[in-house]
Amino acid sequence: MLCCIGCRALGEKCSKTVFDRCCGDTACQLSSPFHGKCVKCLKEGTLCVSDKNCCSHKCNIGKCTKEKHHY
């Protein structure tokens, strides 16, 4: 698959940048700036940029939450 050339597999190191990203639907869970590992999804309280990255599918103001965001 073309989208996955140069990306990191589940469990591998990532930096959450275009140069060192996770493959497919996996997400980069950072332990410090630019240092993390690819996981299936981000747990509650983790920094996020979209609903699809969170295990709950709910990203509210940059954090994965249990509750759906309200605007």
Secondary structure, DSSP 8 states (H G I E B T S, - for coil): -GGGTT-B-TTSEE-SBTTB-B-TT-EEEEEETTEEEEESSB-TTSB-SSGGGBTTS-EETTEE-SS----
